Amino acid sequence: MTALRPERESGTAYGQSSGDSYGGVGDQGTSYGQQPYGGPGAHGDWYGGAASAAADQGGGYGADGYGSERYGAQTYGAETYQEPYAQPQHTQPQHTRPQHPQHVRQEQPAYIPPPDDETVALRIADTAAAAGSRSAARSAEAADDSPMGGRAARRKAAKRRHGRRGAGRPDTAAAEADQDAPGAPRSRLEARRQARARRPSPATLASRAIGEVFITTGVLMLLFVSYQLWWTNIRAHAQADKEASSLQNDWASGKRNPGSFEPGQGFALLHIPKLDVVVPIAEGISNKQVLDRGMVGHYGEGKLKTAMPDAKTGNFGLAGHRNTHGEPFRYINRLTPGDDIVVETQDKFFVYKMASILPVTSPSNVSVLEPVPPGSGFTKPGRYITLTTCTPEFTSKYRMIVWGKMVEERPRSKGKPDALVS
């Protein structure tokens, strides 16, 4: 037996029929030229009879036409094709077509645009969707062109479509693109993990709380410093000015104060011309009633009681703030011997000359208020004045002392002394 060529596995050959073919119904497996067209076994009389008449008129499809001039023995006869052809052992159904190489389409790699930070998720998703649609179209075409359409053919077509192992399918690529998209949780568990990751840890919460405490403390300290250095001075000056105006109005109206004054009650004015200071003098050294209101306090109570300016002998002791609350003694360290210090009362002016200064001493050194204070340079009883304040500035650790000696007692009827006029 002679074998057919592989590309002619359908079982029909030129010279035989597969139903309505040109040579009529012939035996499958008949080789080329064994049964000519129009011979026995052809369909009806068309190819053998009527067709022969047409061949006589102009070379139709009769036996003479096919056998001699066009399709005769010289072309398809046994002398031309002498190669043996074996009968096919396995034939395929007649309705299928041979798989030609031109029907196999090579998948072209899809163009993937360069990643963009703002639209990378959308572009990947669109590309994956387009790749999926193209792959689906190719799959449909390959299914139409496949000779078998069975499981093996579909497996081969799938291998040709997806290439080597590991290539992602369109739906897989789209799923991965959706998972990689920012802000899209993969699953419920992944969403919970992301929520826990975004939740601040206890250490972070503690550090935030400590930071807020520090910030709040800093703001409060800044406000406190501003209050002490700025607002207290404004308020104390206003209170001191009000007290001085009230005192001068009483003096102008002829209202007389009693010989003894109650704590916090103003009774005189202190002038320091060199420092441009005019401040009321009140009885007592209470911070709340006297000193914090911007006034100067007189040591007139208890063991620290000192003499009044109109006394024949004695030491007139005064205390005042150096910083904050009006700070009337802020610059008494600038006084030099001979500078004027004037105490104005309802009836008289008492003029003192600065004599000496003690820059630093202990707050418990009350001897500086004695009638004849040690370290002042005074050797015998007289009419003296003592100014006390805190030092260094903005602290109350030590005390600064300034002493003066009375040089003039001038009635108000004679006018102001020269120290206030000049």
SEKOL-418100 format. One record per residue (C-alpha): residue in three letters; x, y, z. Coordinates in steps of 0.02 Angstrom, whole numbers, plus 32768, in hexadecimal, padded with zeros to 4 digits. Layout:
residues N
AlaXYZ ...
***
This chain:
residues 422
Met800080008000 Thr803B80B17FDC Ala802A81398060 Leu7FD981E28045 Arg803482838067 Pro801A82C98114 Glu7FC4836580D8 Arg7F3F82FC8081 Glu7F02829E811A Ser7E4D82C580F6 Gly7E4182238093 Thr7E12826F7FEA Ala7E8682857F58 Tyr7E8082D17EAF Gly7E2382527E47 Gln7DAB821A7ED2 Ser7D0F82637F1E Ser7CE082957FCF Gly7C2982AB7FAB Asp7C0F83317F27 Ser7CC383387EE9 Tyr7CF883447E37 Gly7D1A828D7E10 Gly7C82823E7E61 Val7C8181CB7EF6 Gly7D2081657EFA Asp7D7480F37F73 Gln7DD5814B7FFF Gly7E8A81297FF2 Thr7E9181257F33 Ser7F3181737EF6 Tyr7F4381FE7E79 Gly7F1281CB7DC6 Gln7EC681247DF0 Gln7E15815E7DC9 Pro7E0581EC7D4D Tyr7D8082717D5A Gly7CE482407CFC Gly7D0281867D05 Pro7C9781037D59 Gly7C5981337E02 Ala7C3B81EA7DD8 His7B9B82427E0A Gly7B0D821D7D8F Asp7B1B824B7CDC Trp7B5A82FA7CF7 Tyr7C1382D47CFB Gly7C0B823A7C8A Gly7B8582697C0B Ala7B4D831B7C06 Ala7BF983527C37 Ser7C4682F27BA6 Ala7BD783517B2C Ala7C1383F37B76 Ala7CC583B47B62 Asp7CA883957AA9 Gln7C71844B7A91 Gly7D07849A7AE2 Gly7D6284287B56 Gly7CEF84107BEA Tyr7CFB839B7C7B Gly7CEE82F77C19 Ala7D6382667C23 Asp7DC382A17B8B Gly7DDC834F7BD1 Tyr7E1C83197C78 Gly7E7D82847C3A Ser7ED882CA7BA4 Glu7EF283857B9C Arg7EE083C97C4B Tyr7ED583437CCF Gly7F0A82AC7C6A Ala7F8C82297C87 Gln8018829E7C5A Thr7FF2830B7CEF Tyr7FA9829D7D75 Gly7FC781F07D30 Ala802581627D7A Glu80BF81917D15 Thr80CE82377D6F Tyr80AF82057E24 Gln810A81627E3A Glu8135817A7EF1 Pro80DE80FE7F5F Tyr805981417FD3 Ala801880DB8061 Gln7F6480E08095 Pro7F4A814A8130 Gln7F2F80E481C9 His7ED5816B8229 Thr7E6981E881D0 Gln7E1482818216 Pro7D5F82B381F9 Gln7D3982FF8151 His7CF783A18199 Thr7D9F83D981DE Arg7E23843A8184 Pro7EDF8426818D Gln7F3C84958207 His7FA98503819D Pro8039856681E6 Gln7FEE860A81AB His7F5885F0821F Val7FC685EF82BA Arg7FD886A082F9 Gln806786D28366 Glu8032873983FB Gln807E87E383F8 Pro80B5882B84A0 Ala803C88AF84DC Tyr807F895F84EB Ile8088899385A0 Pro809D8A4E85B9 Pro81208A8C8633 Pro80E08A9686E6 Asp80948B38871E Asp80898B6387D7 Glu7FDF8BB387C6 Thr7F858B3B874E Val7FE98A9A875C Ala7F578A33879F Leu7EDF8A6C8717 Arg7F5C8A4D868C Ile7F8A89A086C8 Ala7ED4897086D7 Asp7EAC89B38628 Thr7F42895985DE Ala7F1288B78632 Ala7E5F88C685F5 Ala7E9888EA8543 Ala7F108857854A Gly7E8387E98589 Ser7E10881C84FB Arg7E9887FF8479 Ser7EC2875584C4 Ala7E0A872584C1 Ala7DFF87548409 Arg7E9A86EF83E1 Ser7E53865B8441 Ala7DB3866283DA Glu7E14866A8337 Ala7E8585DB836C Ala7DEC8574839A Asp7DA3859382EE Asp7E4785628298 Ser7E6D84CA8304 Pro7E57842682A5 Met7E1383C58337 Gly7DC9843D83B3 Gly7DEA83BB8439 Arg7E4583C384DF Ala7EF183A78493 Ala7ED9842E8411 Arg7E9B84A98493 Arg7F3084828502 Lys7FA884A28472 Ala7F4E85438444 Ala7F57857B84F8 Lys8012855884FC Arg802985BE845D Arg7FC1864D84A3 His80138658854F Gly80C38628851A Arg813585DA8598 Arg810185AB8646 Gly80EE863986C0 Ala809F86B58648 Gly800B8706869C Arg7F5E86F58656 Pro7EFB87928633 Asp7E84877786C2 Thr7F1787538737 Ala7F7287EF86FE Ala7ED688578719 Ala7EC0880E87C7 Glu7F75883387F2 Ala7F6388E387AF Asp7EC788FB881A Gln7F2488B988B2 Asp7FB8892C8892 Ala7F4789C2887D Pro7F618A3C890E Gly7ED58A46898B Ala7E8189A38953 Pro7E8C891E89DC Arg7EA2886E899A Ser7E2E881D8A15 Arg7DD788368ABA Leu7E7087F58B17 Glu7EE288688AB5 Ala7E7088FC8ADC Arg7E7B88D38B95 Arg7F3888C98B8A Gln7F4089708B34 Ala7ECE89BC8BB8 Arg7F3D89768C42 Ala7FD789B98BE9 Arg7F8A8A668BDF Arg7F588A618C96 Pro7FDD8AB88D01 Ser803C8A4D8D7C Pro80398A6B8E39 Ala80E98AB48E30 Thr80B18B2F8DAC Leu801A8B618E14 Ala80888B778EAE Ser81058BE18E4F Arg80798C4C8E0B Ala80318C648EB8 Ile80DB8C938F00 Gly80F88D0B8E70 Glu804F8D5D8E8D Val80778D6E8F47 Phe811D8DC08F1F Ile80CE8E368EA2 Thr80448E648F1B Thr80C18E7F8FA6 Gly812D8EEC8F37 Val80978F558F04 Leu80618F698FB9 Met81118F9B8FED Leu8119901A8F61 Leu807290618F97 Phe80AB9068904D Val814C90C39020 Ser80EB913D8FB5 Tyr8073915A9046 Gln80FF917890C3 Leu816C91E79058 Trp80EA92498FFA Trp803A923D903E Thr8065925190F6 Asn80C392F290D1 Ile803093389071 Arg7FB6930E90FA Ala8028934B9188 His804B93F09131 Ala7F92940C911B Gln7F6F93E891D3 Ala80019453920E Asp7FCC94E491A2 Lys7F1C94D791E4 Glu7F5A94D79298 Ala7FCC956C9279 Ser7F3F95D19229 Ser7ECB95A892B9 Leu7F4F95DB9337 Gln7F72968192E1 Asn7EB896A792D4 Asp7EA5968C938F Trp7F35970193AF Ala7EEE9785933C Ser7E43977C938F Gly7E8E9794943C Lys7E5C96E8947A Arg7ED596B39502 Asn7F0C96029524 Pro7F1B95C295D6 Gly7FC495B29629 Ser7FC894F49616 Phe7FA2949C9572 Glu7F5193F69554 Pro7FAA936D94EF Gly7F9B93929435 Gln7F6C9447944F Gly7FD294C693ED Phe8016955F9449 Ala80A995A593E4 Leu810095AD9339 Leu81B395789313 His821495DB928F Ile82BA95A19245 Pro82DD962591C0 Lys837595CF9177 Leu831095319152 Asp827095909126 Val8210953491AD Val817295759202 Val811B94EE9269 Pro80A194EB92FC Ile80DC94B493A8 Ala806294469407 Glu806593FD94B5 Gly80A7934B94C2 Ile810D92D99452 Ser8084925E9420 Asn80969220936E Lys7FDC9215934F Gln7FAA92BA939D Val804193269376 Leu80D592E69312 Asp807692879289 Arg800C9321926B Gly80A493839232 Met80BC93E692D3 Val814D93F3934D Gly812F93AC93FC His816493F594A1 Tyr81AE93829526 Gly813293B595AF Glu80FD93129603 Gly814592999680 Lys82009288969A Leu822392DC95F4 Lys81CB937C9624 Thr822D941895F2 Ala821794D19610 Met81AE954A95AA Pro820095D69545 Asp81C7965E95BE Ala821C960A9654 Lys82AB966A96A6 Thr831E95D39695 Gly830995299645 Asn831694C295A8 Phe828894CC952A Gly8289942094D9 Leu823593FA9430 Ala8224935C93C5 Gly81F6934B930E His81FD92D3927A Arg829392D89207 Asn823D9272917F Thr8186925B9150 His80EE92A991A6 Gly812093599178 Glu81DA933D91A5 Pro81F593EA91F8 Phe82A493BB9237 Arg82DE936F9192 Tyr837393E2917E Ile83A1941A922F Asn844B93CB9214 Arg8470946091A1 Leu846594DD922F Thr8506952D9265 Pro852F958F9303 Gly84DE963B92FD Asp8447960B9294 Asp83A2965192D5 Ile831995E69325 Val827C96499354 Val81E9961393C0 Glu814C967E93A9 Thr80C49680942F Gln802896E79448 Asp8085977294A4 Lys813E97679478 Phe81C8972F9401 Phe825696C7944C Val82F496CB93E2 Tyr837B964493F7 Lys8425963193A5 Met845E95849373 Ala84EF955393E5 Ser8522949D93C8 Ile84EB93F6937B Leu84F9934193B1 Pro84EF92DC930F Val84CD9231935A Thr849391F59403 Ser842A916B944E Pro836D91819459 Ser837B915C9512 Asn83F291EF9531 Val837692609588 Ser840092C995D7 Val83FC9338953D Leu835A93829585 Glu83A193B2962D Pro83A4946A9660 Val845D946B963E Pro847393E095BC Pro851C938A95BA Gly857B93949516 Ser8521943494E4 Gly85AE94A89517 Phe854294FD959A Thr8590950A9645 Lys850A956096AD Pro844F956E96B3 Gly83FF95DA962E Arg837295E495B1 Tyr8393955E9530 Ile833A950294A4 Thr8354944C946E Leu831B940293C7 Thr8318934393BA Thr82F692D59320 Cys8320922B92D8 Thr83BE91FD9279 Pro83F291BB91FD Glu836991EE9187 Phe82D791779171 Thr8307911C9211 Ser82E9913492CC Lys838390D99309 Tyr83DC91729351 Arg83B992269380 Met840292CB9347 Ile8408935E93C1 Val84149419939C Trp842794989429 Gly840A9553942B Lys841595E394A7 Met8395966F94BB Val83D897189487 Glu83389781947D Glu8288978794C6 Arg821F98009461 Pro816998329484 Arg80F3982893EF Ser80C998E09409 Lys8179990C93CD Gly816398AC932C Lys81C1981A92E5 Pro827897FD930F Asp82FF9819928F Ala8313975E9273 Leu826397579229 Val826997FE91CF Ser830697DF916E 
***
